[in-house]
Amino acid sequence: MTHLIDAYTRWSNEPCPPGSSRDDIDLLHAELATVDLWLADMVIPYVESGKRFPLKVDISEALRHLSGGVCRLRESAQRQDLSLLDRYALYVDLMEGVFRAYEAELRF
């Protein structure tokens, strides 16, 4: 569980990045916040009390979609948006890390 705790700590210590005044980036932010909530609903009860509440959503696919969205938006982003998109990419990486660690923990 050490790997999961480490990934969980890194993810939970990083604030969710803010939205944007640009509609396409803000839409991606809404998706990021939704996946963050799904992940929290699944992982936090397990880490804090060993309770499992499997979700009926494909978090792995949602994370892939988010990563792809960040990459696509970076291609057309203005300089001032790149910093925010970098924060989104970092946060998606943290969510992927905690999700993979959670999955690995449940396989044992």
Helices and strands as residue ranges (DSSP letters): H 2-13, H 23-49, H 59-76, H 79-107
